[in-house]
Amino acid sequence: MVDPDDEVEAHLREDAEALLRSRRAAVHVCAWCGSVCIGRTWFRADSPVAASWRADERVSHTICPDCFDEILPGVQYP
């Protein structure tokens, strides 16, 4: 039996890799926890998707929604 979470992770990985191949997406890395945002989707730092990206000129550092909420609880993430 296939774990639904594994299927979701596989689809997210495929989507992220397609975005990177098309060079349409910038990669944003959370300076606090290391999570990676590709397109508009955040991946935890320990996820296979986050581990598969390659650093290049499209990388920018930012803060992820989870870390933002820890630092500024109650403030809406931009």
C-alpha positions as CSV (number, residue, x, y, z in Angstrom):
1,M,0.0,0.0,0.0
2,V,1.3,3.5,-0.9
3,D,1.5,6.1,1.8
4,P,-0.5,9.1,0.7
5,D,2.1,11.4,2.2
6,D,4.8,9.8,0.0
7,E,2.6,10.3,-3.1
8,V,2.1,14.0,-2.2
9,E,5.8,14.4,-1.6
10,A,6.6,12.8,-4.9
11,H,4.2,15.1,-6.8
12,L,5.6,18.2,-5.0
13,R,9.1,17.1,-5.9
14,E,8.2,16.7,-9.5
15,D,6.5,20.1,-9.6
16,A,9.4,21.8,-8.0
17,E,11.9,20.1,-10.3
18,A,9.8,21.1,-13.3
19,L,9.8,24.8,-12.1
20,L,13.6,24.7,-11.6
21,R,14.2,23.2,-15.0
22,S,12.0,25.8,-16.7
23,R,14.0,28.5,-14.8
24,R,10.8,30.3,-14.0
25,A,11.1,29.9,-10.2
26,A,13.5,31.6,-7.8
27,V,14.7,29.6,-4.8
28,H,14.2,31.2,-1.5
29,V,15.9,29.8,1.6
30,C,14.8,30.6,5.1
31,A,17.7,32.2,6.9
32,W,16.4,30.9,10.3
33,C,15.6,27.2,9.7
34,G,16.9,26.4,6.2
35,S,13.5,25.6,4.6
36,V,13.4,26.1,0.9
37,C,10.7,27.8,-1.2
38,I,10.4,26.9,-4.8
39,G,7.8,28.8,-6.7
40,R,5.3,29.4,-3.9
41,T,5.6,26.2,-2.0
42,W,7.7,25.8,1.1
43,F,9.6,22.6,1.8
44,R,11.1,21.7,5.2
45,A,14.9,21.7,5.3
46,D,14.9,18.0,5.9
47,S,12.7,17.1,2.9
48,P,14.0,15.4,-0.2
49,V,12.8,18.4,-2.3
50,A,14.8,20.9,-0.3
51,A,17.9,18.7,-0.4
52,S,17.7,18.4,-4.2
53,W,17.9,22.1,-5.3
54,R,21.2,23.5,-6.5
55,A,22.5,26.8,-5.3
56,D,22.8,29.3,-8.2
57,E,22.1,32.9,-9.0
58,R,18.4,32.5,-8.4
59,V,18.8,31.9,-4.6
60,S,17.6,34.5,-2.2
61,H,17.4,34.4,1.6
62,T,14.2,35.2,3.4
63,I,12.1,34.0,6.3
64,C,9.5,31.2,6.0
65,P,6.0,31.5,7.4
66,D,6.6,29.2,10.3
67,C,9.7,31.1,11.6
68,F,7.9,34.4,10.9
69,D,5.0,33.3,13.1
70,E,7.5,32.3,15.9
71,I,9.2,35.7,15.8
72,L,6.1,37.8,15.3
73,P,3.1,35.9,16.5
74,G,-0.2,37.3,15.4
75,V,1.3,39.3,12.5
76,Q,0.2,38.3,9.0
77,Y,3.0,36.8,6.9
78,P,3.6,39.1,3.9
